[in-house]
Amino acid sequence: MIAVVYFWRIKRIAMPIALLNMATNKVMLKLKFPGSFVKLLGTGKGESFTPADADQFRWGILITLEQSKLDWIENSFVIKVWRMISSNEYRAILKPISSHGLWSGQQPFFVEKFEWQGKIAAITRARIIWRKNLMFWRAVPPVTASLHSSPGLINAIGIGEAPIGLQGTFSLWEDASALRQFAYKGDAHVKAIAATHTNKWYSEELFARFAVIQEQGVLK
């Protein structure tokens, strides 16, 4: 099983179609790819994780599937419609290296042990306890400032299934050591991990790393 992630920057005039896609695509993809994990994603700058952070013209899809079915998703009606209304597309084929935690009550990524020396993608995702959103937002700026200035970071954006409460990040790194340096040695992130355990912001969280097997387009 692989994970495929798409991000599109849509044309302004196409917003109604994009919203319709967000409402219908999950059902369509689950019917075509039974057993797959599917998430429709809004995006943001990944700086504050508040509604003000949202990028209303960039949307995404994450799906897991067998690699043999990659052509099926590429030629599906869902992807063709997004391409029709977009001015830019980024696609990455990802192979899970590690995954800890749950997403919507599931462990969505099938991990196989293998050696990888190349580019790494990381996905974080958390369900924030509603009454603790303000506390979480106040703690975010130092971590995101550290993230965006980290050596070895190629790109990082916010992702979410809802404007508030279901947030995460998608980031690309030059290699695994750069990601480890930020995650386990970066002062702001280490303090945030400690604060997470103390304040119990999340009712659910997940952190996953992936080998970037193939990229197409530019994430912007």
C-alpha positions in Angstrom: 0.0 0.0 0.0 1.1 3.5 -0.8 -0.2 6.9 0.0 -0.9 9.5 -2.7 -1.4 13.1 -1.8 -2.7 15.8 -4.2 -2.8 19.6 -3.7 -4.4 21.9 -6.2 -4.5 25.7 -6.4 -7.9 26.3 -7.9 -9.1 29.2 -10.1 -11.1 31.8 -8.3 -14.1 31.3 -10.5 -14.2 27.6 -9.7 -14.8 27.9 -5.9 -18.4 26.5 -6.1 -17.1 23.4 -7.9 -14.4 23.0 -5.4 -16.9 23.1 -2.5 -19.1 20.6 -4.3 -16.0 18.3 -4.8 -15.2 18.5 -1.0 -18.8 17.5 -0.2 -18.9 14.5 -2.6 -15.4 13.2 -3.5 -14.9 11.1 -0.4 -18.0 8.9 -1.1 -17.0 8.6 -4.8 -13.4 7.5 -4.0 -14.5 5.1 -1.3 -16.8 3.4 -3.8 -14.1 3.2 -6.4 -11.4 2.1 -3.9 -13.0 0.1 -1.1 -10.7 -0.3 1.9 -8.8 2.9 1.1 -8.3 5.6 3.6 -9.5 8.9 2.1 -9.3 12.4 3.4 -10.4 15.7 1.7 -8.2 18.5 3.0 -8.3 22.2 3.3 -5.0 23.9 3.6 -3.3 26.9 5.3 0.0 28.6 5.8 0.6 26.4 8.9 1.4 29.4 11.1 -1.5 29.8 13.5 -3.9 27.0 12.8 -6.8 29.4 13.3 -9.4 30.1 10.6 -7.3 33.2 9.6 -4.5 30.8 8.5 -6.7 29.2 5.8 -5.8 29.3 2.1 -9.2 29.1 0.4 -7.8 28.5 -3.0 -5.6 25.4 -2.2 -7.3 22.1 -1.6 -6.1 18.5 -1.3 -6.8 14.8 -1.2 -5.0 12.0 0.6 -5.7 8.4 -0.3 -4.1 5.1 0.4 -4.2 2.4 -2.2 -2.3 -0.5 -3.8 0.4 0.8 -6.1 -1.0 -1.2 -9.0 -4.1 1.0 -8.8 -2.2 4.3 -9.2 -3.3 4.7 -12.8 -6.9 4.2 -11.7 -6.8 7.2 -9.4 -4.9 9.3 -11.9 -7.6 8.7 -14.5 -10.6 8.9 -12.2 -13.4 11.4 -12.7 -12.5 13.0 -9.3 -9.0 13.9 -10.2 -10.0 15.0 -13.7 -12.4 17.5 -12.3 -9.9 19.0 -9.9 -7.4 19.3 -12.8 -10.0 21.1 -14.9 -10.6 23.8 -12.3 -7.0 24.2 -11.1 -4.1 26.4 -12.2 -1.5 24.3 -10.4 -1.2 20.7 -9.2 1.2 18.9 -6.9 1.2 15.2 -6.5 3.4 13.0 -4.3 3.6 9.2 -4.1 4.6 8.2 -0.6 5.7 5.0 1.0 5.2 4.9 4.8 8.3 4.6 6.9 6.7 5.0 10.3 3.3 6.0 11.7 2.3 6.5 15.3 -1.2 7.3 16.6 -4.6 7.3 15.0 -6.6 9.3 12.5 -10.4 9.1 12.8 -9.9 6.1 15.0 -7.7 4.3 12.4 -4.1 3.6 11.8 -4.3 4.4 8.1 -0.8 3.7 6.8 0.7 0.2 6.3 4.4 0.4 7.3 7.1 -1.8 5.9 10.7 -1.7 7.0 13.1 -0.6 4.3 16.1 1.6 3.9 15.6 5.1 2.5 18.2 7.9 2.0 16.1 10.4 0.0 13.5 13.1 0.5 11.1 12.6 3.4 7.5 13.8 3.8 5.9 14.1 7.2 2.2 14.3 8.1 1.0 15.4 11.5 -2.7 15.5 12.4 -4.5 16.2 15.7 -8.0 16.4 17.0 -7.9 19.3 19.4 -10.2 19.3 22.4 -12.7 22.1 21.7 -12.3 24.0 25.0 -8.5 24.0 24.6 -8.3 25.6 21.1 -7.2 29.0 22.5 -4.5 27.5 24.6 -3.3 25.5 21.6 -3.2 28.5 19.3 -1.2 30.5 21.8 1.5 27.7 21.9 1.7 27.3 18.1 3.7 30.4 16.9 7.1 29.5 18.3 6.8 26.0 16.9 5.8 27.1 13.4 8.5 29.8 13.4 11.0 27.1 14.3 9.6 24.7 11.6 9.7 27.3 8.8 13.3 28.2 9.6 14.6 24.6 10.1 17.6 23.5 8.1 16.7 20.9 5.5 13.0 21.9 5.3 11.8 22.1 1.7 8.2 23.1 2.3 5.5 23.0 4.9 1.8 23.8 4.8 -1.1 23.4 7.2 -3.8 20.8 6.4 -7.2 20.2 8.0 -10.5 18.5 7.7 -12.3 21.5 9.3 -11.4 25.2 9.9 -11.2 24.5 13.7 -10.3 21.5 15.7 -9.0 19.1 13.1 -5.6 20.4 12.1 -2.1 19.2 11.0 0.8 19.7 8.8 2.3 18.4 5.6 6.0 19.0 5.2 8.8 18.0 2.9 12.4 17.5 4.1 15.7 16.9 2.3 16.3 13.7 4.4 15.4 11.9 7.6 18.1 13.5 9.6 16.8 17.0 9.0 13.3 16.0 10.1 14.8 14.3 13.3 16.8 17.4 14.1 13.6 19.5 14.1 11.3 16.9 15.8 13.6 15.8 18.6 16.3 18.5 19.1 14.5 21.7 18.1 13.9 23.6 21.4 10.5 25.0 20.5 9.2 21.6 19.3 10.6 19.7 22.3 8.9 22.3 24.6 5.6 21.9 22.6 5.7 18.1 23.0 6.2 18.5 26.8 3.3 21.0 26.9 1.1 18.6 24.9 1.6 15.9 27.6 1.0 18.4 30.4 -2.1 20.2 28.9 -3.6 17.3 27.0 -4.7 19.4 24.1 -5.5 16.5 21.8 -8.2 13.7 22.0 -6.4 12.0 19.0 -3.1 12.6 17.2 -0.9 11.0 14.5 2.6 11.5 13.3 3.8 9.7 10.1 6.9 9.8 8.0 7.1 8.7 4.4 9.7 8.1 1.6 8.9 10.4 -1.3 8.9 7.9 -4.1 7.8 10.3 -6.8 6.7 14.0 -7.2 4.9 15.8 -9.9 4.4 19.5 -10.0 5.3 22.2 -7.4 3.6 22.6 -4.0 2.6 26.3 -3.8 
